[in-house]
Amino acid sequence: MKFVPDNVKLQFAGGIGFISIGAGYTFFNEKLDVSYFYGYVPSFVSVDDLHSLSIQLVVKPFRIPAWDGIEVFPLNFGVFFHHTFGNEYWIRLPSHYPKGYYWWSPGRNAGAFLGGEIKTGLFKSSSYASGVSLYFRLGSRGLYLASKLGNSSIPVSDIIEFGFGVILYR
């Protein structure tokens, strides 16, 4: 059972896809979570269908027992590393651009986020699951933050990504 993930996740938005599905592992008594995601953005949201892979690390330093088997993780923070597939999302600068024309790769990016989670014992007595959580995250990408620092006219709302999801724990 060593390689079986500790949880599966379904996330809406949040910088890793319109809808994303992932699997994760928890460490240090649920204080650290490492998850892998496949993200999808359908063409009705973007110009083309987009596919991506992400890895995210979430630190959960505080756990507050609330009531009747419910736990609250009020301040989670994390980072993610993301790769989008497609011709427009290159990793190495295409030869038709002069050297140094772009200082970033649109195919790969990273970001940071803050969030929270509420974990319940839902489904605990009727399945193999030990609980279900609802979570949210609010963050930005490094490229967006660098752009904002260099151009104060960019609205903060243009660089913030909000996402939420559900986690099913093993």
Secondary structure as GFF3:
##gff-version 3
##sequence-region A 1 170
A	DSSP	beta_strand	7	13	.	.	.	ID=ss1
A	DSSP	beta_strand	19	27	.	.	.	ID=ss2
A	DSSP	beta_strand	32	41	.	.	.	ID=ss3
A	DSSP	beta_strand	50	59	.	.	.	ID=ss4
A	DSSP	beta_strand	64	65	.	.	.	ID=ss5
A	DSSP	beta_strand	71	85	.	.	.	ID=ss6
A	DSSP	beta_strand	108	120	.	.	.	ID=ss7
A	DSSP	beta_strand	131	141	.	.	.	ID=ss8
A	DSSP	alpha_helix	142	150	.	.	.	ID=ss9
A	DSSP	three_ten_helix	156	158	.	.	.	ID=ss10
A	DSSP	beta_strand	161	169	.	.	.	ID=ss11
###
